[in-house]
Amino acid sequence: MRSPTLPWLDDRENRPIATQIAAATACRIAEGAIEPGALLREVDLAEEHGASRTPAREAMLQLETWGLVRLLPKKGALVTTPTAREREELLSVRAMLEGHAVSRIAPDETRRTSLVEALAPVLTAQKAATDRPADFAVHDYAFHLTLASHDGNRVVEEVLRALGPRLFRLTHLAVLSPAADLPALHREHIELTDAVARGDVAGFRQMIEGHLHAGHDDAYSVVSE
């Protein structure tokens, strides 16, 4: 399932090489193939992608914009470690965006039905992937993206594009944790969808806060600031 907010799933042709390098590297960071604390160097990225150092440098600037690395002068880029504060702030923003979108959609039965129909295939894909955490993480992210973006607010979509890589990294960490209960997460997604179908904005807001934090609390270790 593809998401326009995840740069490595952008399959448009003729993307600049710097964009391709940034997207591929962001994917590896978000999925844990490149671990927090790793040092990325321009020369290595350039060699890996058969490019010059200029697009590699531009790619590292983009990775910093996405919050995945911290640039170190004359050294390279240090892959960031998700902190407790970052997690709380990102989850709060996600809950706010999703709650706001549902509050705007809920009064209109036609729009509610449209959102529920958009969520249905995501829920089906999640159910089929409860024994495949890496796939479930993609569908989990898609579920929350659909909730937040279905209102069609272009500014919200810009925010989601900027935060997408970090939000997906949190989702991936939580879902692939040994403590993750994927069937339970799927059931909670069904309950959230049912609240949307009923137009129960207050119930949805209460559930989304609990769902997001319970799904991440104790699911993985983070560094406290």
C-alpha positions as CSV (number, residue, x, y, z in Angstrom):
1,M,0.0,0.0,0.0
2,R,1.5,3.3,-1.1
3,S,1.6,6.6,0.6
4,P,2.4,9.9,-1.0
5,T,3.9,11.1,2.3
6,L,6.7,8.5,2.2
7,P,9.4,9.7,-0.3
8,W,10.7,6.2,-1.0
9,L,7.2,5.3,-2.4
10,D,7.2,8.1,-4.9
11,D,7.5,6.3,-8.2
12,R,7.4,9.4,-10.4
13,E,9.9,9.3,-13.3
14,N,12.8,11.6,-13.8
15,R,13.2,12.5,-10.1
16,P,16.6,14.3,-9.4
17,I,19.3,11.9,-8.3
18,A,19.6,13.8,-5.0
19,T,15.9,13.1,-4.4
20,Q,16.4,9.4,-5.2
21,I,19.4,9.1,-2.8
22,A,17.6,10.9,0.0
23,A,14.5,8.7,-0.4
24,A,16.4,5.5,-0.5
25,T,18.5,6.4,2.5
26,A,15.4,7.6,4.4
27,C,13.8,4.2,3.8
28,R,16.8,2.4,5.2
29,I,16.9,4.7,8.3
30,A,13.1,4.4,8.9
31,E,13.2,0.6,8.6
32,G,16.2,0.3,10.8
33,A,18.7,-0.9,8.2
34,I,20.8,2.1,9.1
35,E,20.8,2.4,12.8
36,P,20.6,5.4,15.0
37,G,24.1,6.8,15.7
38,A,25.5,5.7,12.3
39,L,27.6,8.3,10.5
40,L,26.7,8.9,6.8
41,R,29.4,10.3,4.5
42,E,28.9,12.1,1.2
43,V,31.5,10.0,-0.5
44,D,29.9,6.7,0.6
45,L,26.4,7.8,-0.5
46,A,27.7,9.0,-3.8
47,E,29.6,5.8,-4.5
48,E,26.7,3.6,-3.4
49,H,24.3,5.4,-5.9
50,G,26.9,6.0,-8.7
51,A,26.6,9.7,-8.3
52,S,28.8,12.7,-7.6
53,R,29.2,14.2,-4.2
54,T,27.0,17.2,-5.0
55,P,23.7,15.3,-5.1
56,A,24.9,13.2,-2.1
57,R,25.4,16.4,-0.2
58,E,21.9,17.7,-1.3
59,A,20.4,14.3,-0.2
60,M,21.9,14.7,3.3
61,L,20.4,18.2,3.6
62,Q,17.0,16.7,2.8
63,L,17.5,13.9,5.3
64,E,18.2,16.6,7.9
65,T,15.0,18.5,6.9
66,W,13.1,15.2,7.5
67,G,14.6,15.0,11.0
68,L,16.4,11.7,10.3
69,V,20.0,13.0,10.5
70,R,22.0,15.8,12.1
71,L,24.7,17.3,10.0
72,L,28.2,17.4,11.5
73,P,30.6,19.9,9.8
74,K,33.4,18.2,7.8
75,K,32.3,14.8,9.1
76,G,29.0,13.8,7.6
77,A,25.5,13.2,8.9
78,L,24.7,11.4,12.2
79,V,21.5,9.3,12.1
80,T,19.3,10.6,14.9
81,T,17.8,8.6,17.7
82,P,14.1,8.9,18.4
83,T,13.7,10.4,21.9
84,A,10.9,10.2,24.3
85,R,10.1,13.9,23.7
86,E,10.1,13.5,20.0
87,R,7.8,10.5,20.2
88,E,5.3,12.4,22.4
89,E,5.3,15.4,20.2
90,L,4.9,13.5,17.0
91,L,2.1,11.4,18.4
92,S,0.3,14.5,19.8
93,V,0.5,16.1,16.4
94,R,-0.8,13.0,14.7
95,A,-3.8,12.7,17.2
96,M,-4.6,16.4,16.6
97,L,-4.6,16.1,12.8
98,E,-6.6,12.9,12.8
99,G,-9.1,14.3,15.3
100,H,-9.5,17.5,13.4
101,A,-10.1,15.7,10.1
102,V,-12.7,13.5,11.6
103,S,-14.5,16.4,13.3
104,R,-14.8,18.1,9.9
105,I,-15.9,15.0,8.1
106,A,-18.3,13.6,10.7
107,P,-21.3,16.0,10.2
108,D,-21.6,14.9,6.6
109,E,-22.9,11.4,6.2
110,T,-21.6,11.2,2.6
111,R,-18.1,12.2,3.6
112,R,-18.2,9.8,6.6
113,T,-19.1,6.9,4.3
114,S,-16.3,7.9,1.9
115,L,-13.7,7.8,4.7
116,V,-15.0,4.5,6.0
117,E,-14.8,3.0,2.5
118,A,-11.3,4.3,2.1
119,L,-10.3,2.7,5.4
120,A,-11.9,-0.7,4.5
121,P,-9.1,-2.0,2.2
122,V,-6.4,-0.9,4.6
123,L,-8.1,-2.8,7.5
124,T,-8.3,-5.9,5.2
125,A,-4.6,-5.6,4.4
126,Q,-3.8,-5.2,8.1
127,K,-5.7,-8.3,9.1
128,A,-3.8,-10.3,6.5
129,A,-0.5,-9.0,7.7
130,T,-0.8,-9.6,11.5
131,D,1.9,-12.3,11.2
132,R,4.1,-10.1,9.0
133,P,5.1,-7.1,11.1
134,A,7.1,-5.2,8.4
135,D,4.0,-5.3,6.1
136,F,1.7,-4.5,9.0
137,A,3.7,-1.4,9.7
138,V,3.1,-0.1,6.2
139,H,-0.6,-0.7,6.5
140,D,-0.7,0.8,10.0
141,Y,0.9,4.0,8.7
142,A,-1.5,4.0,5.7
143,F,-4.5,3.8,8.1
144,H,-3.5,6.8,10.1
145,L,-2.5,8.7,7.0
146,T,-6.0,8.1,5.5
147,L,-7.6,9.5,8.6
148,A,-5.5,12.6,8.7
149,S,-5.5,13.4,5.0
150,H,-9.1,12.4,3.9
151,D,-10.4,15.9,4.6
152,G,-8.3,17.2,1.6
153,N,-6.6,20.0,3.5
154,R,-3.5,20.9,1.5
155,V,-1.7,22.4,4.4
156,V,-2.2,19.3,6.4
157,E,-0.9,17.3,3.5
158,E,2.3,19.4,3.4
159,V,2.7,18.8,7.2
160,L,2.3,15.1,6.6
161,R,4.9,15.0,3.8
162,A,7.4,16.8,6.1
163,L,6.7,14.5,9.1
164,G,6.1,11.3,7.1
165,P,9.6,9.7,7.4
166,R,9.8,10.3,11.2
167,L,6.2,9.1,11.8
168,F,6.8,6.0,9.8
169,R,10.0,5.3,11.7
170,L,8.0,5.4,15.0
171,T,5.4,3.1,13.5
172,H,8.0,0.7,12.3
173,L,9.8,0.6,15.7
174,A,6.5,0.0,17.6
175,V,5.1,-2.6,15.3
176,L,8.3,-4.6,15.0
177,S,8.8,-4.6,18.8
178,P,8.5,-7.9,20.5
179,A,5.9,-6.3,22.8
180,A,3.6,-5.3,19.8
181,D,0.2,-7.0,19.7
182,L,-0.8,-6.7,16.1
183,P,-4.2,-8.3,16.3
184,A,-5.1,-5.9,19.1
185,L,-3.9,-2.9,17.1
186,H,-6.1,-4.1,14.2
187,R,-9.1,-4.4,16.5
188,E,-8.5,-0.9,17.8
189,H,-8.4,0.3,14.2
190,I,-11.8,-1.3,13.6
191,E,-13.1,0.5,16.7
192,L,-11.8,3.8,15.4
193,T,-13.4,3.2,12.0
194,D,-16.7,2.4,13.8
195,A,-16.6,5.7,15.6
196,V,-16.1,7.5,12.3
197,A,-19.1,5.6,10.8
198,R,-21.3,6.7,13.8
199,G,-20.0,10.3,13.6
200,D,-18.9,10.0,17.2
201,V,-16.2,12.7,17.2
202,A,-15.7,12.8,21.0
203,G,-15.4,9.0,21.1
204,F,-12.9,9.1,18.3
205,R,-10.8,11.7,19.9
206,Q,-10.7,9.8,23.2
207,M,-9.9,6.5,21.4
208,I,-7.2,7.9,19.1
209,E,-5.2,9.4,22.1
210,G,-5.3,6.1,23.9
211,H,-4.6,4.0,20.8
212,L,-1.5,6.0,19.8
213,H,0.1,6.2,23.2
214,A,-0.7,2.6,24.2
215,G,0.6,1.3,20.9
216,H,3.9,3.0,21.5
217,D,4.4,3.0,25.3
218,D,6.8,0.4,26.3
219,A,6.9,-1.0,22.7
220,Y,10.4,0.2,22.2
221,S,13.1,1.9,24.0
222,V,13.8,5.6,23.4
223,V,16.4,7.9,24.8
224,S,15.0,10.5,27.2
225,E,16.2,14.1,26.6
